[in-house]
Amino acid sequence: MRRVLVSALILLLVAIPMVNVQATDLSKDATVTWEVIDKTVVEGILGEVEGQLLLRVSGKVCRFDVNGTGGLQELSKEEILALNTGSGAGSLREIDASQIHTKDGILHLDQLPILDVSSYIAEDRRFYENNPEYEAQPMHYVVKQRQLSAGGSLIYVITYMNTYIPAPYTPSYADVVLIRDGSPTRLPLERNFRLEGVWENQDGSLWLAGSMRNGRVTTEKSLYLVKKDLSVTHINAVLKKNYIEVLGQGLNGVIINAQTVAMGPYVPGAADPASADPYSTANSGILSIDSSLKKVFRPENPAGYKQVYLSAGGTIYGIKDDGRELYNLTENKSFLLAADDRYDRLVSQLDQAGDPVQVSPPRTDRDGTAWYVKDQRIIHRVGNREWVFARGLDVLMYPVSNLFIDKTGGKWFLGPAGIAYYAWGTQQAVNMNPLIDGGLSVGDYDHLYVDDNQRVWHFGEVIRCYPYGGHTVVAPQSSLIQGFEPVFHQYLEKDDKGIFVYQQQNPDSTYCIKILTIDRQGNIAVETFQSEAYARQALMAGTALLIHLENGLLKVENGQAVFLTHPLIEKDIVLQAVDQHTYAFIGPYRIVMGRL
C-alpha cells in the first residue's frame, strides 16, 4: 500500500461564448491536494521459474521468493516475453481453419475424416427454415489437437450453429475424438463439456479436464478418465464433487483439488433434493487419484482459498479471497503481501455514500403538486403524501428515467421504451413513439428535452426537433455541432435547462468541447472549452458540470473551467464525485483522490 500527498496548481480555463452567453474573465490560481491509494492484491499464481513463484499482483507479473526474502519483484515486459513457459501442461493446439472442411456431412482435418456432423447441419438448416426472417449464415468449427506420446492424437471440436445469433449467445456443441491408426472414435462425453486440458498416463489412459456449460454458465469443473479400451469414467460422479481442478500429475494419476461449491444452478444444501443428489461436501480436499481409482488424501486443507497451486517441489500454496496473503499450506506458513486494506475500505465508504450526481429533478404542476422519478417509477406528491402513478401504457411506465411538464400542464414521461404523454386533465396516455417520425431516437431518453411549447428535442449526432402534432425536422442549431460527437452522459440539467456535451478533435490533437444548454422556450446557448484529452463522460455534482477526461477532470461552473490532472490517472479509470470539492478516480488497483 502506498499513500501519496502532493499539492499542485491547476490550470484555469475561461469559457468562450458562442450563443447568448457572456463570460467574464475570472481567472485565478487554485490549489488541489492529491492523494493516491494503491491496492496490492494477489490475483493468481501463474507458475514458477528458478524456484521462485510467478504471481499476478494488481495486474502485474511479479516474482516472489518462496523463502520470503526479497519481497515482490515486478517483471518488465521483456522479462515476461523471455520466460520460456511453453504452452502449458495439458494444453491443446488450435488447428488453422484452412485445414478444416466438410464433405458429405463429415468434418475433415485435411484429408482425415474426424467427425460426423450431419445431424448438426440438419439442425442448423431447420433453424433457418423455422425462422425465415433470419439470413442464413455458415456454420463455424473450432478444432484443437493434442498429439499423444503413445501414438495417435486427441481432437477437440466445437461446432457453432445458428451463427446469425451473435457471440457469446451462439449455440454450440462440443465433441472429443480419439484418433488411433487413422481411425476416429468419438468419446461418449456430454456435448456441453468444454475440454481444457489433457494428461497422459504411462498405462495408455488419459485424463480430460474441463467445464460443463449451460449456455454461458459453468455448472461443473469436470474430470474424466479415459481407459485404453476407451471406457470413460466421470470422476465428479465417483467423488460426488462439482469442482475438480488438476494441480499436477503423478505415476498413472493426477493430483487434484476436489470441492463442492456454489456453481451454476447448484447451491450446497439446497432444499431441492434433485439439485443436491449428484454432489456432496464430505471428503473434499487435495488428493491423488490413479487410473485404478485409488485415492490418497493429502493433509492440506484448501477450503476458503480462491486458488491453490502445487509447486515442482510438492508444496501446496494458496491465495485467499482478499488476495492480501500467500499461504504455504504444506508448511503452515503465510506471507503478508499487503500491509492494510485502505483501498477496500475507501471503496466501501464511497459505495455507501453514493455518488451525488444529478437525478431527474422534480417538476411543479399547474395545481402546485410535484411530479418526480423515484426508483424508476413516477411519483405524484400531493401535500406530504406520495402516490405511485401507474395509469396507462404499462410498457412505457416502468422503468421511467425522466419527466417534463409543459406550460399547458401536459406530462411527458421518458424511458427506454419511449415517451408516454398525458394531456392536462386526462388520464389517457398517448404513445408518442409511432407519432415521432424522421429518425428521432425516442429510446435515447438521456438526450431528450421537452420545452414549454410541447417540442421534443433530441441531441444526438444532429439536433432534431419534434413539435407536437407536427413532423420531426433537423433543427437549424445542428450547425453548432457539425463535425462534433456527443460525449456520453445521462440526462443533465441546471436551473431548469437541459445540458448536452459534445467534442471534436483539433488538428493539433487537442479537443474542442462544446456545452449546449436549452431553456424552457427552446433557446440553445453554447460554451466552448479546449481540452488536452478525450472526454469520456459528463456528470453534474451540485451546480458544477464535471467532464471526465482520459487524463483528469474539467470542472465547469459559473462560466469558468478548472482542469485537474495527475500522472497516475489512467484513461479507463472511473470518476466519482464525493462532494462538490472532492473527486475520486477509481481503478481496480488504485484510487487517485483530488480535493479543491
Rosetta blueprint (number, residue, H / E / L):
1 M L
2 R L
3 R E
4 V E
5 L E
6 V E
7 S E
8 A E
9 L E
10 I E
11 L E
12 L E
13 L E
14 V E
15 A L
16 I E
17 P E
18 M E
19 V E
20 N L
21 V L
22 Q L
23 A L
24 T L
25 D L
26 L L
27 S L
28 K L
29 D L
30 A E
31 T E
32 V E
33 T E
34 W E
35 E E
36 V E
37 I E
38 D E
39 K L
40 T L
41 V L
42 V E
43 E E
44 G E
45 I E
46 L E
47 G E
48 E E
49 V E
50 E L
51 G L
52 Q E
53 L E
54 L E
55 L E
56 R E
57 V E
58 S L
59 G L
60 K E
61 V E
62 C E
63 R E
64 F E
65 D E
66 V L
67 N L
68 G L
69 T L
70 G L
71 G L
72 L E
73 Q E
74 E E
75 L L
76 S L
77 K H
78 E H
79 E H
80 I H
81 L H
82 A H
83 L L
84 N L
85 T L
86 G L
87 S L
88 G L
89 A L
90 G L
91 S L
92 L L
93 R E
94 E E
95 I L
96 D L
97 A H
98 S H
99 Q H
100 I E
101 H E
102 T E
103 K E
104 D L
105 G L
106 I E
107 L E
108 H E
109 L E
110 D L
111 Q L
112 L E
113 P E
114 I E
115 L E
116 D E
117 V L
118 S H
119 S H
120 Y H
121 I H
122 A H
123 E H
124 D H
125 R H
126 R H
127 F H
128 Y H
129 E H
130 N H
131 N L
132 P L
133 E L
134 Y L
135 E L
136 A L
137 Q L
138 P L
139 M L
140 H E
141 Y E
142 V E
143 V E
144 K E
145 Q E
146 R E
147 Q E
148 L L
149 S L
150 A L
151 G L
152 G L
153 S E
154 L E
155 I E
156 Y E
157 V E
158 I E
159 T E
160 Y E
161 M L
162 N L
163 T L
164 Y L
165 I L
166 P L
167 A L
168 P L
169 Y L
170 T L
171 P L
172 S E
173 Y E
174 A E
175 D E
176 V E
177 V E
178 L E
179 I E
180 R E
181 D L
182 G L
183 S E
184 P E
185 T E
186 R E
187 L L
188 P L
189 L L
190 E L
191 R L
192 N L
193 F E
194 R E
195 L E
196 E E
197 G E
198 V E
199 W E
200 E E
201 N L
202 Q L
203 D L
204 G L
205 S L
206 L E
207 W E
208 L E
209 A E
210 G E
211 S E
212 M E
213 R E
214 N E
215 G L
216 R L
217 V E
218 T E
219 T E
220 E E
221 K E
222 S E
223 L E
224 Y E
225 L E
226 V E
227 K L
228 K L
229 D L
230 L L
231 S L
232 V E
233 T E
234 H E
235 I H
236 N H
237 A H
238 V H
239 L H
240 K L
241 K L
242 N L
243 Y E
244 I E
245 E E
246 V E
247 L E
248 G E
249 Q E
250 G E
251 L L
252 N L
253 G E
254 V E
255 I E
256 I E
257 N E
258 A E
259 Q E
260 T L
261 V L
262 A L
263 M E
264 G L
265 P L
266 Y E
267 V L
268 P L
269 G L
270 A L
271 A L
272 D L
273 P H
274 A H
275 S H
276 A H
277 D L
278 P L
279 Y L
280 S L
281 T L
282 A L
283 N L
284 S L
285 G E
286 I E
287 L E
288 S E
289 I E
290 D E
291 S L
292 S L
293 L L
294 K L
295 K E
296 V E
297 F E
298 R L
299 P L
300 E L
301 N L
302 P L
303 A L
304 G L
305 Y E
306 K E
307 Q E
308 V E
309 Y E
310 L E
311 S L
312 A L
313 G L
314 G L
315 T L
316 I E
317 Y E
318 G E
319 I E
320 K E
321 D L
322 D L
323 G L
324 R L
325 E E
326 L E
327 Y E
328 N E
329 L L
330 T L
331 E L
332 N L
333 K E
334 S E
335 F E
336 L E
337 L L
338 A L
339 A L
340 D L
341 D L
342 R H
343 Y H
344 D H
345 R H
346 L H
347 V H
348 S H
349 Q H
350 L H
351 D H
352 Q H
353 A H
354 G L
355 D L
356 P L
357 V E
358 Q L
359 V L
360 S L
361 P L
362 P L
363 R E
364 T E
365 D L
366 R L
367 D L
368 G L
369 T L
370 A E
371 W E
372 Y E
373 V E
374 K E
375 D L
376 Q L
377 R E
378 I E
379 I E
380 H E
381 R E
382 V E
383 G L
384 N L
385 R E
386 E E
387 W E
388 V E
389 F E
390 A L
391 R L
392 G L
393 L L
394 D H
395 V H
396 L H
397 M H
398 Y L
399 P L
400 V L
401 S L
402 N E
403 L E
404 F E
405 I E
406 D L
407 K L
408 T L
409 G L
410 G L
411 K E
412 W E
413 F E
414 L E
415 G E
416 P L
417 A L
418 G E
419 I E
420 A E
421 Y E
422 Y E
423 A L
424 W L
425 G L
426 T L
427 Q L
428 Q L
429 A L
430 V E
431 N E
432 M L
433 N L
434 P L
435 L L
436 I L
437 D L
438 G L
439 G L
440 L L
441 S L
442 V L
443 G L
444 D L
445 Y H
446 D H
447 H H
448 L E
449 Y E
450 V E
451 D L
452 D L
453 N L
454 Q L
455 R E
456 V E
457 W E
458 H E
459 F E
460 G L
461 E L
462 V L
463 I E
464 R E
465 C E
466 Y E
467 P E
468 Y L
469 G L
470 G L
471 H L
472 T L
473 V E
474 V E
475 A L
476 P H
477 Q H
478 S H
479 S H
480 L H
481 I H
482 Q L
483 G L
484 F L
485 E E
486 P E
487 V L
488 F L
489 H L
490 Q L
491 Y L
492 L E
493 E E
494 K E
495 D L
496 D L
497 K E
498 G E
499 I E
500 F E
501 V E
502 Y E
503 Q E
504 Q E
505 Q E
506 N L
507 P L
508 D L
509 S L
510 T L
511 Y E
512 C E
513 I E
514 K E
515 I E
516 L E
517 T E
518 I E
519 D L
520 R L
521 Q L
522 G L
523 N L
524 I E
525 A E
526 V E
527 E E
528 T E
529 F E
530 Q E
531 S E
532 E L
533 A L
534 Y L
535 A E
536 R E
537 Q E
538 A E
539 L E
540 M E
541 A E
542 G L
543 T L
544 A E
545 L E
546 L E
547 I E
548 H E
549 L E
550 E L
551 N L
552 G E
553 L E
554 L E
555 K E
556 V E
557 E E
558 N L
559 G L
560 Q E
561 A E
562 V E
563 F E
564 L E
565 T E
566 H L
567 P L
568 L L
569 I L
570 E L
571 K L
572 D L
573 I L
574 V E
575 L E
576 Q E
577 A E
578 V E
579 D E
580 Q L
581 H L
582 T E
583 Y E
584 A E
585 F E
586 I E
587 G L
588 P L
589 Y L
590 R E
591 I E
592 V E
593 M E
594 G E
595 R E
596 L L
